[in-house]
Amino acid sequence: MSSSDLFVSAEGAEWVNPEPGVIRRIMTYLPEMMLVEVAFESGAVGAAHSHPHIQASYVAEGSFEVTIDGRTEVLKQGGSFIVPPNLVHGVKALEKGRLIDAFTPHRAEFLK
């Protein structure tokens, strides 16, 4: 996929396995923004990390324990969270689920 793709079908996005029990695919992106789908098996962890991007996430399916800057809450399907730049954050899937993540600017390291 290149940044010029304005429409991306589900079949056109390649899944990668960044952590045990976690797969993700880039849905679409431009230099200023990226949309990513992340699927978790029950109990899988998105390890605590930080990055300079703003991240907004939507719980499309399941429930997650979300920690941002030391504050933890449980979010279920339909919930969302936002992570300002450089704050340490991570998630744990309390059941099988999916997050839709938006990043600004795009995550160049996801394209490698």
Buried (B, 14 or more C-beta within 10 A) or exposed (E): BEEEBEEBEEEEBEEEEEEEBBBBBBBBBBEEBBBBBBBBBEEBBBEEEEBEBBBBBBBBBBBBBBBBEEEEEEBEBEBEBEBEEEBEBBBBBBBBBBBBBBBBBBBEEBEE
